[in-house]
């Protein structure tokens, strides 16, 4: 072991390095722990990840009773449907005009085109993104996964109200759904026989 002028200096430098590395490790752990709430907050503000946002469950009679229809303006609601996989998915109408505060029902048709049972899920998105907080769905097939038999076709209602507090500069709102098969949900009809 070296003794001399540099021995105490090296020991002091090594101790400082260990302390610094421990601080870095603790900071990285704290940052990793804080990432989930930070990610959720960013997604909520930007409206990017609708999977983390759950629509508020509202009773229709309460919402209608507490809502005033703004007859001074009309909003165009464009209804869009995208399917991923072996589905046919479309809205009953492509667009409609409504007054903010007006209760509206539209139907979507979904067809499983395969020879297998499958479970599907719809994920909504909104344009402009700021409209998402004013689009109150009371009933929607997107609230849960839907099970379909092979070749089964069904219609689902979406009941909603556009909040009258929707900013005055918004004249068009697009409600877009993407419907996809939940991975691992397909069961072959041949296996069930």
C-alpha positions in Angstrom: 0.0 0.0 0.0 1.3 3.4 -0.9 1.9 5.9 1.7 2.8 9.4 0.9 1.3 12.6 -0.3 -1.2 11.1 -2.9 -2.7 8.3 -0.7 -5.1 10.5 1.3 -6.0 12.4 -1.9 -7.0 9.2 -3.8 -9.1 8.0 -0.9 -10.9 11.3 -0.7 -11.5 11.3 -4.5 -12.9 7.7 -4.4 -15.2 8.5 -1.5 -16.5 11.6 -3.4 -17.0 9.5 -6.5 -19.0 6.8 -4.5 -21.2 9.5 -3.0 -21.8 11.1 -6.4 -22.7 7.7 -7.9 -25.1 6.9 -5.1 -26.8 10.3 -5.6 -27.1 9.6 -9.4 -28.6 6.1 -8.7 -31.1 7.6 -6.2 -32.0 10.4 -8.7 -32.5 7.9 -11.5 -34.7 5.7 -9.3 -36.8 8.7 -8.2 -37.1 9.8 -11.9 -38.2 6.3 -12.9 -40.8 6.2 -10.1 -42.1 9.7 -11.1 -42.4 8.8 -14.9 -45.8 7.2 -14.7 -47.6 10.2 -13.1 -45.7 12.6 -15.4 -46.6 10.5 -18.5 -50.3 10.4 -17.4 -50.3 14.2 -16.8 -48.7 14.9 -20.2 -51.2 12.6 -22.0 -54.1 14.1 -20.2 -53.1 17.7 -21.1 -52.3 16.8 -24.8 -55.1 14.3 -25.3 -52.6 12.0 -26.9 -53.2 8.7 -25.2 -56.9 8.1 -24.9 -56.3 4.7 -23.3 -55.5 6.3 -20.0 -58.5 8.6 -20.1 -61.8 7.1 -19.0 -65.0 8.8 -19.9 -66.9 10.0 -16.9 -69.9 7.8 -16.2 -72.8 10.2 -16.1 -76.5 9.4 -15.8 -78.3 10.7 -18.9 -81.2 12.2 -16.9 -78.8 14.2 -14.7 -76.8 15.4 -17.7 -79.8 16.5 -19.7 -81.4 18.2 -16.7 -78.2 20.1 -15.9 -77.5 21.0 -19.5 -78.9 23.9 -21.5 -79.2 23.6 -25.2 -77.3 26.4 -27.0 -79.6 27.0 -29.9 -77.5 30.0 -31.0 -75.0 27.7 -32.8 -74.7 24.5 -34.7 -71.7 22.1 -34.5 -70.9 19.6 -37.2 -70.0 16.2 -35.7 -68.0 14.0 -38.1 -68.2 10.3 -37.3 -65.2 8.2 -38.4 -64.6 4.5 -38.1 -61.4 2.6 -38.7 -61.0 -1.1 -38.4 -57.9 -3.1 -37.8 -58.0 -6.8 -38.7 -60.9 -8.9 -39.8 -63.7 -6.4 -39.0 -66.1 -4.2 -40.9 -66.9 -1.2 -38.9 -68.9 1.9 -39.9 -71.2 4.5 -38.5 -74.9 4.8 -39.5 -74.2 8.3 -40.7 -71.0 10.1 -41.6 -71.8 13.4 -40.0 -74.6 15.3 -38.3 -75.4 18.8 -37.1 -76.4 19.5 -33.5 -76.7 22.2 -30.9 -74.3 22.0 -27.9 -76.3 20.5 -25.0 -78.5 18.5 -27.3 -78.7 14.7 -26.5 -77.7 12.7 -29.6 -77.7 9.0 -30.4 -75.8 7.5 -33.3 -75.4 3.8 -34.2 -72.2 2.0 -35.3 -72.3 -1.4 -37.1 -69.6 -4.0 -36.5 -69.2 -7.2 -38.4 -66.7 -10.0 -37.5 -65.8 -11.3 -41.0 -63.8 -14.4 -39.7 -64.8 -18.0 -39.0 -63.7 -17.6 -35.4 -65.1 -16.0 -32.3 -63.2 -12.9 -31.3 -63.2 -10.1 -28.8 -62.9 -6.5 -30.1 -62.2 -3.1 -28.5 -63.0 0.4 -29.8 -60.7 3.3 -28.9 -62.1 6.8 -29.4 -60.1 9.9 -30.4 -61.3 13.5 -31.0 -60.4 16.4 -33.2 -59.7 19.0 -32.3 -58.1 17.5 -29.2 -59.5 20.3 -27.0 -63.0 19.0 -27.8 -62.4 15.8 -26.0 -63.2 17.3 -22.6 -66.5 18.6 -23.9 -67.6 15.4 -25.6 -69.6 13.5 -22.9 -70.5 10.0 -23.9 -73.3 8.5 -21.8 -73.5 5.1 -23.5 -70.8 3.7 -25.7 -69.6 0.3 -26.9 -66.1 1.6 -26.3 -66.5 1.4 -22.5 -65.8 -2.4 -22.6 -64.5 -5.1 -24.9 -67.1 -6.7 -27.2 -67.4 -10.5 -27.9 -68.4 -11.6 -31.4 -69.2 -15.0 -32.8 -67.9 -15.9 -36.2 -69.7 -13.8 -38.9 -71.8 -12.0 -36.3 -73.0 -8.4 -37.1 -74.3 -6.1 -34.4 -75.2 -2.5 -34.0 -74.2 -0.4 -31.0 -75.5 3.0 -30.0 -73.4 5.9 -28.9 -75.3 8.4 -26.8 -73.6 11.7 -26.2 -73.9 15.4 -25.5 -71.5 18.2 -26.5 -71.1 20.4 -23.5 -72.4 23.9 -24.2 -69.1 25.2 -22.7 -67.4 24.0 -25.9 -65.2 26.9 -27.1 -66.9 29.3 -29.5 -64.1 28.8 -32.1 -64.9 25.1 -32.5 -67.4 24.6 -35.3 -66.5 20.9 -36.2 -65.8 18.0 -33.9 -64.6 14.6 -35.2 -65.3 11.5 -33.2 -63.0 8.8 -34.6 -63.0 5.2 -33.4 -60.5 2.5 -34.2 -61.8 -1.0 -33.7 -59.4 -3.9 -33.3 -59.2 -7.4 -32.1 -57.9 -7.9 -28.6 -54.8 -10.0 -29.0 -55.2 -13.7 -28.0 -59.0 -13.6 -28.1 -59.7 -15.6 -31.3 -61.0 -19.1 -30.8 -61.4 -21.2 -33.9 -64.8 -22.7 -34.6 -63.0 -25.9 -35.6 -61.5 -26.2 -32.1 -64.9 -25.7 -30.5 -66.5 -28.6 -32.5 
